[in-house]
Amino acid sequence: MILAGIAIMYIFSAMTSFLQYAGHGEQVQEVVFWMMGSLGKATWEKLAIIIGVMAICLPYLILKSWDINAIGAGDETAKSLGVDVERTRVISMILGALITASIICFTGTIGFIGLVAPHITRMVIGGDLRFLLPGSALVGALLLLGADTLARTILAPVILPVGIMTSFLGVPFFVYLFMRSRKVFW
């Protein structure tokens, strides 16, 4: 799965690079701005589309949170509990990708919110997806709001793209998680 993700990342990175190479002034600027991630071009219409996608996808994920918890204990355990592992896994991945894509297409790549928020939430409330899913959404929203506020005020009147700020905040957190999991610090 990780190798497939890396391969897909390089394909899309090459496509983005090609768009930058083939584009003209303003088009290249739009691609670069999208790659940095920003809430600056958010509109109520775009928000309505995102809410619509989430209204379709989240109820299924919340309903299947027990099944996904069981899959976390292992495929054999989940199957013995009556979970259709393959179907649940595929549909959950598709819905998660659809939610992610619907947000990223409007805001650009705002990194680390989707990685940091679940880890922080799991540290606080545990790994039960019935609580982790809505908790991660709330923590992610708060992190994004905080990062956007920092991005707007740290170099005022210049507004930094929020994706830059979330990367500055997210990388140290992941270094901490990595060091903590290895139990080795400098």
Residue, then its C-alpha position, 0 to 999 in steps of 0.5 A: m500500500i505504501l509503495a503504491g502510494i509513493a508511485i501514485m504520488y510521483i505520477f501526480s507530481a510529474m503531472t503537476s510539474f508538466l502543468q507548470y512547465a506547459g502553463h503560462g504566467e498566471q496559470v503557473q501562479e495558480v498551480v503554485f498557489w494551489m500546491m501551497g494550500s489556501l483558504g483565501k479562495a473559499t466561497w459559500e458555494k464551494l463550502a456547500i459542495i463539500i458539505g454535500v459530499m460529507a453529508i453523503c459519506l460521513p453517515y456510512l463511515i460512522l455507521k461502519s465505525w464498529d466494523i472498521n474498529a474490528i478490522g483494526a484488530g485483524d482481518e480474521t478477527a473481523k471476519s469471525l465477528g461477521v464483518d465483510v472485510e473487503r467490502t468495508r475496506v474498499i467502500s471506506m477507502i473510496l469514501g475517505a478519498l472522495i471526502t479528501a478530494s472534494i476538499i483539496c480540489f478547492t483549497g489546495t494541498i493543506g498538509f498535515i491536518g489530516l495526519v496530525a489531527p487523528h494522532i492528537t485525538r487518538m492520544v486524548i480519547g483513544g482509538d475507537l472510531r465512533f469517537l475518533l472520527p468526529g473528534s478528529a474532524l473537530v481537532g482538525a478544524l481547530l488546528l486549521l483555524g489556528a494555523d490560518t489565524l497564524a498565517r494571517t497575522i505572523l507577517a501582517p499585512v502579508i498573508l501566508p498560504v495556510g499550507i505553509m503554516t500547517s507544514f511548519l507546525g506538522v513536521p515537528f509534531f511528526v518528528y516528535l511522534f517518530m522519536r516517541s515511538r522509537k523511545v530515542f531522543w537526541 
